[in-house]
Amino acid sequence: MPEEYSTGWTGGQRAFGDFAPGLAHYTDKVLFDEVWEREGLSTRDRSLITVAALTAMGKSEQLTFHLDYARRNGVTEAELKEAITHLAFYTGWPNAMSAMTVAKKVFEE
């Protein structure tokens, strides 16, 4: 799990804190503490699935975090590029192009 989640100062809290405490709580305590840590799928697999879902839905803004998180969970940049390329034929070319644009920015940083 990323350092920000193990230190008690979490991503949801950092992003929304006092502005939207309910969303921060559910992001940190339910989504990342419970859902992402369930048995049955590795965090690597969960990351690849999440990137695919975000690409399919055209949620490019969320891909910035999740592409980097996927790398930290063991998905290689080559695998992520290939997944996005493969998704172009199932989720629509514009969604894949947008996702690849985000990937390029994330991977160059």
Backbone as CSV, one residue per row, in Angstrom:
resi,resn,N_x,N_y,N_z,CA_x,CA_y,CA_z,C_x,C_y,C_z
1,MET,0.835,-1.173,0.000,0.000,0.000,0.000,0.890,1.250,0.000
2,PRO,0.500,2.316,-0.695,1.339,3.508,-0.749,1.600,4.076,0.634
3,GLU,2.714,4.748,0.775,3.101,5.333,2.054,2.013,6.230,2.614
4,GLU,1.339,6.989,1.753,0.317,7.916,2.231,-0.799,7.200,2.981
5,TYR,-1.013,5.912,2.688,-2.058,5.167,3.378,-1.543,4.520,4.644
6,SER,-0.260,4.281,4.735,0.274,3.628,5.920,0.641,4.619,7.017
7,THR,0.700,5.891,6.722,1.106,6.876,7.717,-0.065,7.469,8.467
8,GLY,-1.280,7.148,8.108,-2.439,7.722,8.756,-2.924,8.994,8.064
9,TRP,-2.131,9.595,7.233,-2.550,10.765,6.449,-2.844,10.241,5.070
10,THR,-4.084,10.078,4.753,-4.484,9.318,3.585,-4.779,10.169,2.366
11,GLY,-4.870,9.518,1.227,-5.160,10.203,-0.027,-6.494,10.916,-0.028
12,GLY,-7.537,10.270,0.450,-8.852,10.909,0.519,-8.846,12.084,1.479
13,GLN,-8.233,11.879,2.625,-8.130,12.953,3.607,-7.338,14.124,3.038
14,ARG,-6.244,13.806,2.367,-5.399,14.852,1.789,-6.124,15.602,0.676
15,ALA,-6.888,14.868,-0.126,-7.567,15.486,-1.267,-8.784,16.305,-0.850
16,PHE,-9.568,15.777,0.111,-10.847,16.412,0.427,-11.007,16.820,1.884
17,GLY,-10.251,16.172,2.783,-10.249,16.491,4.199,-11.518,17.097,4.743
18,ASP,-11.423,18.338,5.161,-12.562,19.031,5.761,-13.638,19.387,4.743
19,PHE,-13.294,19.443,3.473,-14.252,19.834,2.437,-15.336,18.776,2.249
20,ALA,-14.927,17.506,2.176,-15.878,16.403,1.981,-15.438,15.220,2.840
21,PRO,-15.599,15.333,4.159,-15.094,14.292,5.054,-15.713,12.920,4.821
22,GLY,-16.961,12.870,4.409,-17.588,11.576,4.140,-16.917,10.859,2.982
23,LEU,-16.689,11.582,1.892,-16.026,10.986,0.734,-14.592,10.585,1.089
24,ALA,-13.911,11.414,1.867,-12.545,11.077,2.303,-12.563,9.786,3.122
25,HIS,-13.506,9.668,4.023,-13.619,8.470,4.854,-13.851,7.221,3.997
26,TYR,-14.840,7.283,3.101,-15.152,6.110,2.283,-14.011,5.756,1.344
27,THR,-13.312,6.764,0.827,-12.161,6.509,-0.036,-11.070,5.771,0.733
28,ASP,-10.750,6.294,1.910,-9.620,5.760,2.671,-9.942,4.476,3.410
29,LYS,-11.053,4.465,4.116,-11.357,3.339,4.999,-12.094,2.194,4.318
30,VAL,-12.965,2.509,3.372,-13.719,1.445,2.711,-13.013,1.004,1.434
31,LEU,-12.825,1.942,0.497,-12.255,1.558,-0.796,-10.830,1.007,-0.668
32,PHE,-9.921,1.795,-0.073,-8.525,1.344,-0.050,-8.196,0.422,1.120
33,ASP,-8.842,0.575,2.263,-8.545,-0.326,3.381,-9.291,-1.652,3.271
34,GLU,-10.524,-1.625,2.769,-11.310,-2.863,2.728,-11.367,-3.488,1.340
35,VAL,-11.841,-2.767,0.351,-12.031,-3.341,-0.983,-10.701,-3.754,-1.608
36,TRP,-9.730,-2.850,-1.614,-8.455,-3.157,-2.250,-7.672,-4.240,-1.518
37,GLU,-7.965,-4.491,-0.260,-7.221,-5.474,0.521,-7.944,-6.816,0.640
38,ARG,-9.074,-6.954,-0.037,-9.799,-8.229,0.012,-8.958,-9.343,-0.615
39,GLU,-9.184,-10.550,-0.103,-8.540,-11.713,-0.710,-9.243,-12.020,-2.024
40,GLY,-8.607,-12.741,-2.873,-9.235,-13.167,-4.120,-8.584,-12.570,-5.355
41,LEU,-8.098,-11.342,-5.224,-7.347,-10.708,-6.311,-6.157,-9.984,-5.699
42,SER,-5.067,-10.017,-6.403,-3.895,-9.260,-5.953,-4.119,-7.774,-6.222
43,THR,-3.356,-6.926,-5.556,-3.464,-5.494,-5.845,-3.025,-5.215,-7.278
44,ARG,-2.108,-6.027,-7.801,-1.687,-5.883,-9.196,-2.881,-6.094,-10.128
45,ASP,-3.615,-7.172,-9.908,-4.790,-7.447,-10.734,-5.860,-6.373,-10.557
46,ARG,-6.076,-5.942,-9.331,-7.059,-4.885,-9.082,-6.673,-3.604,-9.823
47,SER,-5.384,-3.303,-9.842,-4.920,-2.111,-10.560,-5.187,-2.220,-12.046
48,LEU,-4.880,-3.356,-12.635,-5.105,-3.536,-14.069,-6.595,-3.440,-14.397
49,ILE,-7.426,-4.030,-13.564,-8.878,-3.948,-13.759,-9.355,-2.502,-13.641
50,THR,-8.835,-1.794,-12.658,-9.240,-0.403,-12.436,-8.845,0.476,-13.613
51,VAL,-7.630,0.308,-14.106,-7.186,1.079,-15.276,-8.087,0.770,-16.467
52,ALA,-8.440,-0.492,-16.650,-9.330,-0.862,-17.758,-10.705,-0.210,-17.599
53,ALA,-11.243,-0.254,-16.397,-12.570,0.334,-16.169,-12.542,1.847,-16.378
54,LEU,-11.532,2.513,-15.857,-11.437,3.969,-16.019,-11.255,4.349,-17.487
55,THR,-10.474,3.554,-18.219,-10.302,3.793,-19.648,-11.631,3.622,-20.369
56,ALA,-12.334,2.541,-20.061,-13.610,2.261,-20.713,-14.635,3.359,-20.468
57,MET,-14.609,3.932,-19.278,-15.578,4.974,-18.937,-15.113,6.375,-19.322
58,GLY,-13.883,6.476,-19.817,-13.360,7.783,-20.202,-13.034,8.678,-19.018
59,LYS,-12.671,8.085,-17.902,-12.371,8.843,-16.676,-10.873,9.144,-16.588
60,SER,-10.416,9.954,-17.524,-8.983,10.247,-17.647,-8.396,10.899,-16.407
61,GLU,-9.153,11.758,-15.753,-8.615,12.451,-14.572,-8.210,11.459,-13.480
62,GLN,-8.995,10.410,-13.291,-8.682,9.408,-12.277,-7.520,8.509,-12.691
63,LEU,-7.247,8.431,-13.984,-6.142,7.598,-14.462,-4.779,8.092,-13.994
64,THR,-4.639,9.374,-13.767,-3.345,9.901,-13.319,-2.890,9.164,-12.069
65,PHE,-3.743,9.072,-11.073,-3.396,8.338,-9.854,-3.263,6.847,-10.129
66,HIS,-4.238,6.265,-10.827,-4.292,4.808,-10.935,-3.227,4.211,-11.841
67,LEU,-2.753,4.939,-12.820,-1.633,4.423,-13.625,-0.363,4.350,-12.783
68,ASP,-0.106,5.375,-11.996,1.055,5.356,-11.117,0.894,4.282,-10.042
69,TYR,-0.296,4.175,-9.482,-0.578,3.159,-8.470,-0.388,1.757,-9.052
70,ALA,-0.804,1.558,-10.295,-0.625,0.260,-10.952,0.859,-0.087,-11.061
71,ARG,1.677,0.896,-11.408,3.126,0.636,-11.465,3.644,0.228,-10.096
72,ARG,3.205,0.910,-9.051,3.640,0.563,-7.693,3.122,-0.802,-7.271
73,ASN,2.047,-1.263,-7.904,1.499,-2.584,-7.607,2.041,-3.667,-8.537
74,GLY,3.051,-3.343,-9.337,3.735,-4.351,-10.127,3.347,-4.463,-11.589
75,VAL,2.456,-3.622,-12.073,2.107,-3.636,-13.499,3.155,-2.785,-14.219
76,THR,3.745,-3.328,-15.263,4.786,-2.587,-15.969,4.177,-1.540,-16.899
77,GLU,4.980,-0.563,-17.245,4.526,0.443,-18.208,4.175,-0.206,-19.540
78,ALA,4.966,-1.178,-19.964,4.685,-1.876,-21.227,3.333,-2.588,-21.155
79,GLU,3.027,-3.208,-20.030,1.740,-3.889,-19.882,0.582,-2.886,-19.891
80,LEU,0.775,-1.756,-19.243,-0.281,-0.737,-19.228,-0.524,-0.170,-20.621
81,LYS,0.542,0.092,-21.363,0.392,0.576,-22.741,-0.336,-0.456,-23.596
82,GLU,0.030,-1.710,-23.434,-0.613,-2.774,-24.213,-2.081,-2.922,-23.829
83,ALA,-2.380,-2.820,-22.553,-3.769,-2.915,-22.105,-4.607,-1.786,-22.708
84,ILE,-4.087,-0.572,-22.681,-4.821,0.568,-23.244,-5.004,0.391,-24.754
85,THR,-3.972,-0.073,-25.431,-4.071,-0.319,-26.872,-5.149,-1.374,-27.154
86,HIS,-5.138,-2.444,-26.388,-6.138,-3.503,-26.555,-7.545,-2.958,-26.300
87,LEU,-7.677,-2.121,-25.282,-8.979,-1.557,-24.934,-9.547,-0.647,-26.019
88,ALA,-8.688,-0.092,-26.863,-9.168,0.807,-27.920,-10.245,0.137,-28.773
89,PHE,-10.103,-1.155,-28.983,-11.033,-1.874,-29.845,-12.317,-2.291,-29.137
90,TYR,-12.334,-2.196,-27.824,-13.500,-2.608,-27.046,-14.196,-1.443,-26.359
91,THR,-13.472,-0.361,-26.107,-14.045,0.748,-25.339,-14.158,2.034,-26.139
92,GLY,-13.600,2.037,-27.335,-13.648,3.222,-28.179,-12.291,3.893,-28.307
93,TRP,-12.007,4.274,-29.514,-10.716,4.901,-29.819,-10.475,6.170,-29.003
94,PRO,-11.457,7.072,-28.894,-11.214,8.293,-28.121,-10.865,8.019,-26.656
95,ASN,-11.509,7.029,-26.043,-11.187,6.697,-24.656,-9.758,6.208,-24.522
96,ALA,-9.333,5.372,-25.455,-7.962,4.856,-25.412,-6.949,5.965,-25.693
97,MET,-7.258,6.835,-26.619,-6.344,7.948,-26.918,-6.197,8.862,-25.704
98,SER,-7.307,9.138,-25.028,-7.251,9.965,-23.824,-6.450,9.266,-22.733
99,ALA,-6.676,7.977,-22.553,-5.943,7.214,-21.540,-4.455,7.173,-21.859
100,MET,-4.113,7.001,-23.121,-2.696,6.935,-23.495,-2.024,8.293,-23.307
101,THR,-2.764,9.367,-23.521,-2.227,10.707,-23.280,-1.874,10.872,-21.805
102,VAL,-2.760,10.419,-20.934,-2.486,10.470,-19.493,-1.302,9.582,-19.157
103,ALA,-1.269,8.370,-19.710,-0.167,7.451,-19.449,1.180,8.062,-19.846
104,LYS,1.217,8.699,-20.990,2.462,9.306,-21.454,2.952,10.353,-20.442
105,LYS,2.034,11.183,-19.956,2.397,12.197,-18.958,2.879,11.564,-17.659
106,VAL,2.159,10.562,-17.196,2.512,9.894,-15.937,3.864,9.205,-16.057
107,PHE,4.095,8.521,-17.157,5.324,7.752,-17.318,6.543,8.645,-17.556
108,GLU,6.321,9.835,-18.086,7.440,10.756,-18.319,7.848,11.516,-17.069
109,GLU,6.972,11.531,-16.065,7.282,12.251,-14.813,8.254,11.483,-13.960
